[in-house]
């Protein structure tokens, strides 16, 4: 029978009739009133729990489904609570409502479904997992639905209903069952930043095993010496090809190993490059007959970190190529961010020391800009990836110029932030040349 609101099987009308008992002489008589029929108005909430899984194993998520339906005739604000047994954990971000993910939702602390209309049903799925430390032989689960509604007179009514209980047997393997879960602490990183990889290696079987963790140094990174920890204890040395000996992992226990690498410089890695890593385990265990058996290798999933940083190109064009003292030279700068991260940019060294800027001549993308500050710098603001900034200005050659050739470069300094770290960089333009021609007069 489908669990529902208490009294849900009653008729939709409440029938009421009175009777009068009276005596006339020696006779006892009864008289009945008319029957009054009062419609029953209210929600009728049902909660049906199920799972397509036939069994559960420690550390392996199990999907549960609950159908919440209102077969009554009034709306109800409804919240469901999942009732977990001891040794069970909710898998974060596993909740779906009618197939749509609900990030951050947690039915254990309470999942508000909103106003459930008459004849409406909602399908909720989520995952639970038996902890590897649990010794339970069954995984049992049910939900409780709380709901409220208002009567025609405005009175607030609260009630609750329980779902059926779903029970699955917990199956263990009779041998070691090694699972490895690898994580990295940064989804994005810039050159010079440190990545920390953490491998949780769990034995979800029934027999202890001696386990070795193997992981390579990802392309585009350098190993940070003496960064290995095992169960929180620092291990000296490098990450050797023979791996990290995790020791004996007992049934329903785990070992945690971690190490660090540094993202190489911009000459080694490129913007948008993925730094991928994966770990695996090897080892042995003793069978029931005393022989040493080799473990089947276990592989982690692949974790990735995207390399992110701005990469600027700065080109200078001057015209005309030949001028006389006191003449004007038109200068154009093209600043392009070919990287995948934005940065704040400041231009320096706009003029050669034997030239001077024509006041008010600076245009940034065609818009007039202020003259350089006291340091001779122009702040361009934030330059997004893929964008090009065009800067034009005019300089006047000094009347006292002494060099036949004026050669220089423009410098762009930039700063950006990633992972709460400020990064600084600088890029130089191509070398520009202005030839000075002296008249015979």
C-alpha positions in Angstrom: 0.0 0.0 0.0 1.4 3.5 -0.9 2.1 5.5 2.3 0.0 8.7 2.5 -1.5 11.2 4.8 -3.4 9.6 7.7 -7.0 9.4 6.8 -6.4 9.6 3.1 -8.6 6.6 2.4 -11.7 8.3 3.8 -14.5 9.5 1.5 -14.3 12.9 0.0 -17.4 14.0 2.0 -17.9 13.8 5.8 -21.4 12.5 6.5 -23.2 13.3 9.8 -26.6 12.4 11.2 -28.2 12.7 14.7 -30.8 10.5 16.4 -33.1 11.1 19.4 -34.1 8.3 21.8 -37.4 8.7 23.6 -40.0 6.7 25.6 -43.7 6.7 25.1 -45.4 4.6 27.7 -43.7 1.3 27.7 -42.2 1.7 24.2 -38.7 3.0 23.5 -38.6 4.9 20.2 -35.9 6.5 18.1 -36.0 9.4 15.6 -33.3 10.3 13.1 -32.4 13.7 11.7 -31.5 14.4 8.1 -28.0 13.5 6.9 -25.6 16.5 6.5 -22.8 16.0 3.9 -19.7 18.2 4.4 -17.0 18.2 1.6 -13.5 17.3 2.8 -11.0 19.9 1.6 -7.2 19.4 1.9 -4.1 18.0 0.4 -3.3 14.2 0.5 0.5 13.7 0.3 2.0 10.4 -0.7 5.7 9.5 -0.6 7.0 6.5 -2.4 10.7 5.5 -2.0 12.6 3.1 -4.4 16.0 2.2 -5.8 17.0 0.4 -9.0 20.0 -1.1 -7.1 19.7 -4.6 -5.8 22.6 -4.4 -3.4 25.1 -1.9 -1.9 28.8 -2.0 -1.4 30.9 0.1 1.0 32.2 3.3 -0.8 30.0 2.8 -3.8 27.1 5.4 -4.2 23.6 4.1 -4.5 20.8 6.1 -6.3 17.5 6.4 -4.4 14.3 7.8 -5.9 11.3 9.3 -4.1 8.0 10.3 -5.7 6.1 13.0 -3.8 2.5 13.3 -5.0 -0.5 15.3 -3.9 -3.7 13.4 -4.7 -5.8 15.8 -2.6 -7.7 18.9 -3.6 -5.7 21.7 -2.0 -2.1 23.0 -2.5 0.5 22.2 0.2 4.0 23.6 0.9 6.1 20.5 1.1 9.6 19.7 2.4 11.2 16.3 2.5 13.8 15.0 4.9 15.9 11.9 4.3 16.4 9.7 7.3 19.8 8.0 7.1 21.0 5.1 9.1 24.3 5.3 11.0 27.3 4.6 8.9 25.7 6.2 5.8 26.6 9.4 4.1 24.9 11.7 1.5 26.8 12.2 -1.7 27.0 16.0 -2.2 25.6 17.6 -5.4 23.8 14.3 -6.3 20.2 15.7 -6.0 18.1 15.9 -9.2 14.5 17.1 -9.4 12.6 15.7 -12.3 16.0 15.1 -13.9 17.4 18.6 -13.4 20.5 18.9 -11.1 20.1 20.9 -7.9 23.7 21.9 -6.9 24.1 22.2 -3.1 20.7 20.7 -2.3 20.7 18.4 0.8 17.7 16.2 1.5 19.2 15.2 4.9 18.9 18.8 6.3 15.7 19.3 4.3 14.8 19.8 0.7 12.0 22.3 0.1 9.8 21.3 -2.9 7.7 24.4 -3.0 3.9 24.4 -3.3 2.6 21.0 -4.5 -0.6 21.4 -6.4 -3.4 18.9 -6.5 -2.6 15.9 -8.7 1.0 17.1 -9.1 4.0 14.8 -8.4 7.7 15.5 -8.1 10.5 13.0 -8.7 13.6 13.4 -6.6 16.7 11.3 -6.9 19.9 11.4 -4.9 22.8 9.2 -3.8 23.8 7.7 -0.5 26.9 5.7 0.3 27.8 3.1 2.9 31.0 4.3 4.6 33.9 2.0 4.3 34.2 1.9 8.1 30.7 0.7 8.5 30.1 -2.9 9.5 26.3 -2.8 8.7 24.9 -5.7 6.7 22.0 -3.7 5.3 21.4 -0.2 3.8 18.0 1.0 4.9 16.5 4.4 4.0 13.2 6.3 4.0 12.1 9.9 3.8 9.7 12.0 5.8 7.6 14.7 4.1 6.4 17.8 6.1 3.7 19.9 4.6 1.4 22.8 5.5 -1.8 24.3 4.1 -4.4 26.8 5.0 -8.1 26.0 5.4 -10.9 28.1 4.0 -11.1 29.9 7.3 -7.4 30.8 7.2 -6.2 28.3 9.8 -2.7 26.9 9.2 -2.5 23.1 9.3 0.7 21.1 9.6 1.2 17.4 9.1 3.8 14.9 8.0 3.9 11.5 6.2 6.5 8.8 6.0 7.6 6.9 2.9 8.1 3.2 2.8 11.5 1.8 3.8 13.9 0.6 1.1 16.4 -2.0 2.3 19.4 -3.3 0.4 21.9 -6.0 1.4 25.5 -4.8 1.8 27.8 -7.1 -0.1 31.5 -7.3 0.5 34.0 -9.0 -1.7 35.8 -11.6 0.5 39.2 -10.0 -0.6 40.8 -6.6 -0.8 38.9 -4.1 -2.9 41.1 -1.0 -3.4 39.5 2.2 -4.6 41.5 5.4 -5.3 40.2 8.9 -5.4 42.6 11.6 -6.7 41.9 15.4 -6.3 43.9 18.5 -7.0 43.5 21.7 -5.0 43.2 24.1 -8.0 41.1 24.0 -11.1 43.1 26.9 -12.6 46.7 28.0 -12.0 49.3 30.3 -13.4 53.0 29.6 -14.0 54.9 29.4 -10.7 51.9 28.3 -8.7 51.9 25.1 -6.7 49.4 22.3 -7.2 48.7 19.8 -4.4 47.5 16.3 -5.4 45.7 14.2 -2.7 45.0 10.5 -3.2 42.6 8.8 -0.8 43.2 5.0 -1.1 40.5 2.9 0.5 40.2 -0.8 1.1 36.5 -1.6 0.7 37.0 -5.3 0.9 37.3 -7.8 3.7 41.0 -8.6 3.7 44.0 -6.3 4.4 46.4 -5.5 1.6 49.9 -3.9 1.3 49.5 -1.1 -1.2 51.8 1.1 -3.2 50.6 4.4 -4.8 52.1 5.3 -8.2 51.7 8.7 -9.8 53.8 10.5 -12.4 54.8 14.2 -12.5 52.4 15.8 -15.0 53.8 17.5 -18.1 54.4 21.2 -17.6 55.2 20.8 -13.9 58.2 20.3 -11.6 58.0 18.1 -8.4 58.3 20.1 -5.1 61.0 18.2 -3.2 60.1 17.0 0.3 56.3 17.7 -0.3 55.1 14.2 0.2 52.8 13.5 3.2 51.4 10.1 4.2 48.4 10.3 6.5 49.5 13.8 7.5 53.1 12.8 8.2 55.8 14.5 6.1 58.0 12.2 4.0 61.4 13.5 2.8 62.7 13.0 -0.7 61.4 12.9 -4.2 58.4 11.1 -5.8 60.3 8.1 -7.1 59.2 5.8 -9.9 58.7 2.9 -7.4 55.9 4.9 -5.8 54.8 5.8 -2.3 54.5 2.8 0.0 51.2 3.2 1.8 51.7 0.2 4.1 49.0 -2.2 5.1 45.5 -0.9 4.6 43.0 -2.8 6.7 39.4 -3.6 5.6 37.2 -0.5 5.7 40.2 1.8 6.3 42.0 4.2 4.1 45.4 5.9 3.6 45.8 9.4 2.4 48.9 10.5 0.4 49.7 13.9 -1.0 52.4 15.7 -2.9 53.0 19.0 -4.7 54.2 20.1 -8.1 54.9 23.6 -9.4 53.6 24.8 -12.7 56.5 25.6 -15.1 57.2 29.0 -16.6 55.4 30.6 -19.5 58.1 29.3 -21.9 57.1 25.7 -21.0 53.3 25.9 -20.6 50.8 27.9 -22.7 47.5 29.6 -21.9 44.6 27.1 -21.9 46.9 24.1 -21.5 45.5 21.3 -19.3 47.7 19.8 -16.7 46.4 16.3 -16.3 47.2 13.7 -13.7 46.1 10.2 -12.7 47.2 7.8 -10.0 47.1 4.0 -9.7 47.8 1.4 -7.0 49.6 -1.9 -6.9 50.2 -4.3 -4.1 49.7 -7.7 -2.6 47.6 -9.6 -0.1 47.6 -12.9 1.7 44.8 -15.3 0.6 43.0 -17.7 2.9 45.5 -20.5 2.1 48.4 -18.3 3.1 49.7 -17.6 -0.4 50.7 -14.1 -1.5 48.4 -12.8 -4.3 49.0 -9.7 -6.5 46.4 -7.1 -6.3 44.6 -6.1 -9.5 45.7 -2.5 -10.3 43.3 0.3 -9.5 43.1 3.5 -11.4 41.9 6.9 -10.2 40.0 9.3 -12.4 41.9 12.0 -14.3 42.1 15.4 -12.6 42.9 18.5 -14.7 44.1 22.0 -14.0 43.9 24.7 -16.7 46.9 26.9 -17.1 45.6 30.5 -17.0 47.6 33.7 -17.6 47.5 36.8 -19.9 50.0 36.7 -22.8 50.6 40.1 -24.4 52.1 41.1 -27.7 53.1 44.8 -28.2 53.8 46.2 -31.7 55.1 49.8 -32.4 54.7 51.5 -35.7 56.2 55.0 -36.4 55.7 57.3 -39.4 57.3 58.9 -41.2 60.6 56.9 -41.0 62.8 59.9 -41.6 62.3 63.3 -40.0 64.2 66.5 -39.3 64.8 68.1 -35.8 61.5 69.6 -34.4 59.3 67.6 -36.8 56.4 65.4 -35.6 56.4 61.6 -35.6 53.1 59.6 -35.5 53.3 56.5 -33.2 50.8 53.6 -33.1 50.9 50.8 -30.5 48.9 47.6 -30.9 48.5 45.7 -27.6 47.0 42.2 -28.0 46.2 39.8 -25.2 46.5 36.3 -26.8 46.3 34.6 -23.4 43.2 33.4 -21.6 43.1 35.7 -18.5 42.6 39.4 -18.1 45.1 41.8 -16.6 45.5 45.5 -15.7 48.1 47.1 -18.0 50.3 50.2 -17.8 52.4 51.5 -20.6 55.9 52.9 -20.0 58.7 54.5 -22.1 56.4 55.9 -24.7 59.0 58.4 -26.0 62.7 58.4 -26.8 64.7 60.7 -24.5 65.4 62.9 -27.5 61.7 63.4 -28.3 58.8 64.8 -26.3 55.1 63.9 -26.3 52.7 66.2 -28.0 50.3 67.2 -25.2 46.7 65.9 -25.7 47.6 63.6 -28.6 47.0 60.3 -27.0 44.0 58.2 -28.2 43.1 54.8 -26.8 40.8 52.9 -29.2 40.0 56.3 -30.8 39.0 57.9 -27.5 41.2 60.8 -26.1 43.1 59.8 -23.0 45.0 61.7 -20.4 48.7 62.5 -20.8 51.2 60.3 -18.9 51.5 60.8 -15.1 54.6 62.0 -13.4 56.3 58.6 -13.9 55.7 58.8 -17.7 53.1 55.9 -17.5 49.7 55.5 -19.0 47.2 53.2 -17.3 45.1 51.3 -19.9 42.9 49.4 -17.4 41.8 45.8 -17.7 42.6 44.1 -21.0 40.5 41.0 -21.6 41.7 37.9 -23.3 41.4 38.0 -27.1 41.2 41.8 -27.2 43.3 44.4 -29.0 44.0 47.9 -27.7 45.1 50.5 -30.2 47.0 53.5 -28.8 48.1 56.4 -31.0 50.0 59.5 -30.0 52.4 62.0 -31.5 56.0 62.9 -30.5 58.2 65.9 -31.5 61.9 65.5 -32.2 64.0 67.7 -30.1 65.6 70.7 -31.9 68.8 69.7 -30.2 68.8 66.1 -31.3 72.4 64.8 -31.6 71.9 61.2 -32.8 71.3 60.3 -36.5 69.2 57.3 -35.4 66.7 57.2 -32.6 65.9 53.7 -31.5 63.7 52.6 -28.6 61.1 50.2 -27.2 57.8 50.6 -25.4 57.2 48.5 -22.2 53.8 47.2 -21.0 53.7 46.2 -17.3 50.7 44.1 -16.1 49.2 42.6 -13.0 46.5 40.0 -12.5 45.1 37.9 -9.7 44.3 34.2 -9.6 43.7 32.0 -6.6 44.1 35.0 -4.4 47.7 35.5 -5.7 48.8 38.6 -7.5 51.0 38.0 -10.5 53.2 40.6 -12.2 54.7 40.6 -15.7 56.2 42.8 -18.3 56.5 42.7 -22.1 58.6 44.8 -24.5 57.6 45.9 -27.9 59.5 45.5 -31.1 62.4 48.0 -31.5 61.3 51.1 -33.4 63.8 53.3 -35.4 63.5 57.0 -36.3 66.1 58.3 -38.7 67.1 62.0 -38.3 67.9 64.0 -41.4 69.7 67.3 -41.1 69.2 70.0 -43.7 72.2 71.8 -45.2 71.0 75.2 -44.1 
